């Protein structure tokens, strides 16, 4: 899901929020999402500094590394970061960079 940060950048709003389910999370290294993930969060503008809080509950299926039995689990993710519309160096991992005032939340999850 793409979230538009324009209301925060223009200071029209101090906070925006999002809440959705996603079936588009890719499989990786033998881990498969068997149900939709629930993703929610909000972004705050604190005097020009934008802070993103992101939460996700992701049900997944994988195999036990020891016995190869199929396991169903749920990953709970909490992620916080700064957000900027300006280009920054690749060495700075403390910020997510907006593209045309927008950010793809699924890419982060």
Secondary structure, 3 states (H helix, E strand, C coil): CEEECHHHHCCCCCEEEEEEEECCCCCECCEECCCCEEEEEEEEEECCEEEEEEEEEEEEEEECCCCCCEEEEEEEEEEEEEEECCCCCCCCCCEEECECCEEEHHHHC
